[in-house]
Amino acid sequence: MKIFTIKQELKTFLNTKKKENKTIGFVPTMGALHKGHLSLIEKAKNKNDIVVVSIFVNPTQFDNKEDLVKYPKTIENDTKLLKSVACDVLFFPSVKEIYAENISSEEFDFDGLEHQMEGKFRDGHFDGVGTIVKTLFEIIEPNKAYFGEKDFQQLQIIKKMVEKNQLPVKIKGCPIFREDDGLAMSSRNTRLNKEHREAAPFIYKTLKKARKKFGTESAIKVTEWVTNQFKKHPLLDLEYFTIADEKSLETIKDKESNKKYRAFIAVFAGEIRLIDNIQLKK
Ligand code: PAF
């Protein structure tokens, strides 16, 4: 596996590959890799000649300083994992290499997608995500890029950015990977203490029950039910639960037959913020 920390060196390397008509699959990450990331890399390997993974803990997408400082950094283990799945290229730049002296975000208009859910609770988050993903796309110029559906809103926002800027990259969403007890895989899970780790599968269990209820009950009733489940829970604090249209990400009032819906949730387990989502059947 080749490792680059300097963008120009990576660009030069990839240009020689593009001249040989090789296709590039790209998996952007913030490191602390888990099986969910590895599944994205596997998908990328199946469909592209060369797979590039980036590891960059992007400061501009964190609205919470402590979350940024405490974000797990496990580069040695990550490198081992990437080699074990035969990743071709790791891009591991410094903050200075990406932002020079100006650590700030571009302002984006994602046609309102950015004002829902995570956008309401994490100020400036999606401007930060848009800034880093666009920058990485400009450096790598991938044919395809892979994102997990755990961050479903992020996935829709990236698709919107690509469409609005007519970027020549295909965005591929990949299903959520879960631990055996149902907890969605996330780099932040390693920060949960024992008590909160044991409590956390309640999130997905509740999502599954909500999906079942949505078959016979209104979105409002299901939302009330979920809110009550968390009120009764001694360890988990609900930040939001909402049933939204998959495309607009707007909270729905009534079910319509030609639309796809998803339930989205954010929960605090102590100081650790966990998100998850589930596709709904009508
Ligand atoms: O999903 C993530 O890990 C990050 O938001 C991403 C897409 C790598 C951008 O920093």
Residues whose N, C-alpha, C, O or C-beta is under 5 A from the ligand:
A	BS01	PAF	P28 T29 M30 F56 N58 V129 I132
